[in-house]
Amino acid sequence: MTAPTGDAATAEGVPESRQPLRSLLGVLLLIAIIWQLPHGRTLLYPLSLLATCAHELGHGLTALLLGAHFESFALHADGSGVALWRGKPGRLDSALIAAGGLLAPSIAGSLLLMLSRWPRLARALLALIGGSLLLVVALWAHNLFGILFLLCAALSFLLAALWLSERGATFVLRLTAAILCLSWLQDVDYMFSASASIDGLPHASDTAIMAQALWLPYWFWGGVIATVSFAILALGLWFAVRPSRP
């Protein structure tokens, strides 16, 4: 009996080239579903905190790239967070900083998915993530809970880079990438809302800030962010699992 002449087949009849895609889609789907459950953020508490970190750092780092001053970052035990920045940006820059919290994590996650195509890089990338979190603690972390969480997360990534096998490190890298790509889904209602509560005080949502700067309603910009985020994720997935050329 001969094997198929196309993709190599496993014992279950699933082509090997499709197995990574199935695993990635399974992880993405599971995270997305759980985050939409009534207590989904609690069920995935550490992952939810990591997603909040990515969101707020997206704001701060976007502000920094646009010439503003990224002052501090705080993460709270209830899963909320805030990035404080100072500057006098124009309307477009204000909109970009607001969008940065929603899009920057997806861009970073998609890039990690692409790099996970080369398993030999996985340990180095996990170590880089751990080191980056330590840098965040040193430069911007503002409150005790945020500092403790970031230190624990950084230590976890560094230990994973040191102890895990290449296959295990690749799985952790892809899980991290999935969390980043889907971070905006943990509060999808926030993205399609005009306001949000931070420390018990009402604030304009990111999409409302974009609407104020660029006109058109907040729900329009929520749709734009969702569409772009899915496109970024699809690009990362496609590159991560596309067959290698012989």
C-alpha positions in Angstrom: 0.0 0.0 0.0 1.5 3.3 -1.0 1.2 6.7 0.8 -0.4 9.7 -0.9 1.8 11.6 -3.3 0.7 15.0 -1.8 1.1 15.9 1.9 2.4 13.1 4.2 -0.4 11.4 6.0 -0.5 10.4 9.7 -2.0 7.3 11.1 -5.3 9.1 11.5 -5.3 10.1 7.9 -4.7 13.8 8.6 -1.9 15.4 6.5 1.0 16.5 8.7 1.0 19.9 7.1 -2.5 20.5 8.4 -1.9 19.4 12.0 -0.4 22.7 13.1 -3.3 24.6 11.6 -5.9 22.4 13.4 -4.0 22.9 16.7 -3.8 26.6 16.3 -7.4 27.0 15.2 -8.4 24.9 18.2 -6.5 27.0 20.7 -7.9 30.3 19.1 -11.4 29.0 19.1 -11.3 27.8 22.7 -9.9 31.1 24.0 -12.4 33.1 22.0 -15.4 31.0 23.2 -14.4 31.0 26.9 -13.8 34.8 26.9 -17.4 35.3 25.8 -18.8 33.2 28.6 -20.3 35.0 31.7 -17.3 34.2 33.8 -14.8 33.6 31.0 -12.3 36.2 32.1 -12.2 34.5 35.5 -11.8 31.0 34.0 -8.8 32.3 32.0 -7.6 34.8 34.7 -3.9 34.7 34.1 -4.4 34.9 30.3 -7.0 37.7 30.8 -4.4 39.7 32.8 -1.8 39.1 30.1 -4.3 40.3 27.5 -5.0 43.4 29.5 -1.3 44.1 29.8 -0.9 43.8 26.0 -3.8 46.2 25.5 -2.5 48.9 27.8 1.1 48.6 26.6 -0.3 48.9 23.1 -1.6 52.3 24.0 1.6 53.4 25.8 4.0 52.1 23.2 2.0 53.6 20.3 2.1 57.0 22.1 5.8 56.6 22.6 6.3 55.9 18.9 4.3 59.0 18.0 6.4 61.2 20.1 4.4 61.4 23.3 5.7 60.4 26.7 4.7 57.0 28.1 4.6 57.7 31.8 3.3 54.6 33.6 1.3 51.4 33.3 -1.0 49.9 36.0 -2.7 46.5 36.1 -5.4 45.8 38.7 -6.6 42.5 40.2 -10.0 42.9 38.7 -8.5 42.6 35.3 -8.6 46.3 34.4 -5.6 48.4 33.5 -4.6 51.8 32.4 -1.6 53.3 30.5 -0.8 57.0 31.3 0.9 59.1 28.6 1.5 62.8 28.2 1.7 64.9 25.1 -0.2 67.1 22.7 -1.0 64.8 19.7 -3.1 65.9 16.8 -6.4 64.3 16.0 -4.9 61.5 13.9 -2.3 60.7 16.5 -5.0 60.6 19.2 -7.0 58.1 17.1 -3.9 56.0 16.5 -3.0 55.9 20.2 -6.6 54.8 21.0 -6.4 52.1 18.2 -3.0 51.0 19.4 -4.4 49.2 22.5 -6.7 47.1 20.2 -4.4 46.6 17.2 -0.8 46.5 18.6 -1.3 43.2 20.5 -2.8 41.6 17.3 0.2 42.8 15.3 2.7 41.4 17.9 0.8 38.2 18.1 0.7 37.7 14.4 4.4 38.3 14.2 5.0 35.7 16.9 2.8 33.3 14.9 4.9 33.9 11.8 8.2 33.4 13.7 6.8 30.2 15.3 7.2 28.7 11.9 10.8 28.1 12.9 10.8 26.0 16.1 14.5 26.6 16.7 13.7 30.2 17.5 11.0 29.4 20.1 13.2 29.4 23.2 15.0 32.6 22.2 11.6 34.3 21.6 10.2 33.2 24.9 13.4 34.6 26.6 12.9 37.8 24.7 9.3 38.1 25.9 10.4 37.5 29.5 13.1 40.1 29.2 10.7 42.6 27.7 8.3 42.2 30.6 11.2 42.8 33.0 11.9 46.0 31.0 8.3 47.1 31.4 8.5 46.6 35.1 11.7 48.7 35.3 10.4 51.5 33.1 6.6 51.8 33.4 5.0 49.5 36.0 3.1 51.6 38.5 1.3 49.5 41.0 2.2 46.6 43.2 -0.2 44.1 41.7 1.0 44.9 38.2 4.6 44.6 39.2 4.1 41.2 40.9 2.1 39.8 37.9 4.6 41.0 35.4 7.5 39.6 37.4 5.7 36.2 37.7 4.9 36.3 34.0 8.5 37.2 33.1 9.9 34.4 35.2 7.5 31.9 33.7 8.6 32.8 30.1 12.3 32.7 31.1 11.9 29.3 32.8 9.9 28.0 29.8 12.8 29.1 27.5 15.3 27.3 29.7 13.5 24.1 30.5 11.0 23.3 27.7 11.8 21.2 24.7 11.7 22.8 21.3 8.2 21.4 20.7 7.0 22.6 24.1 8.5 26.1 23.6 6.8 26.3 20.2 3.4 25.5 21.8 3.8 28.2 24.5 4.9 30.7 21.9 1.8 30.0 19.8 -0.4 30.1 22.9 1.1 33.5 23.7 0.6 34.7 20.2 -3.1 33.5 20.3 -3.7 35.5 23.5 -2.2 38.6 21.9 -4.2 38.2 18.7 -7.5 37.8 20.5 -6.9 40.2 23.4 -9.5 42.6 22.1 -12.2 39.8 22.2 -12.2 39.6 26.0 -14.1 42.9 26.0 -15.7 42.9 22.6 -18.7 44.8 24.1 -16.3 47.6 25.2 -15.1 48.0 21.6 -18.7 48.6 20.5 -19.5 50.9 23.5 -19.2 54.7 23.8 -17.9 54.6 27.4 -16.2 52.3 29.9 -15.6 52.3 33.7 -12.0 52.5 34.9 -11.5 52.5 38.7 -15.2 53.2 39.1 -15.1 56.3 36.9 -16.6 56.7 33.5 -14.3 57.2 30.5 -14.7 57.3 26.8 -14.0 53.9 25.1 -11.1 53.6 22.6 -13.5 53.6 19.7 -15.3 56.6 21.1 -12.0 58.5 21.2 -11.4 57.4 17.6 -14.9 58.7 16.6 -14.2 62.1 18.3 -10.9 62.4 16.4 -11.9 61.1 13.0 -15.7 61.5 12.9 -18.1 58.6 12.1 -19.7 56.7 15.0 -17.8 54.6 17.5 -19.5 51.4 16.3 -18.1 52.0 12.8 -14.6 52.1 14.2 -15.3 49.0 16.3 -16.1 47.2 13.0 -13.0 48.5 11.4 -10.8 47.3 14.3 -12.5 43.9 14.3 -12.0 43.5 10.5 -8.4 44.5 10.6 -7.7 42.3 13.6 -9.1 39.3 11.9 -7.1 40.1 8.8 -3.9 40.4 10.9 -4.7 37.1 12.6 -5.4 35.3 9.2 -2.1 36.6 7.8 -0.2 35.3 10.8 -1.9 31.9 10.7 -1.3 31.6 6.9 2.3 32.3 7.2 2.8 30.1 10.2 1.4 26.9 8.7 1.9 27.3 4.9 3.9 24.4 3.5 7.6 24.8 3.1 9.0 24.8 -0.4 11.2 21.8 -1.1 
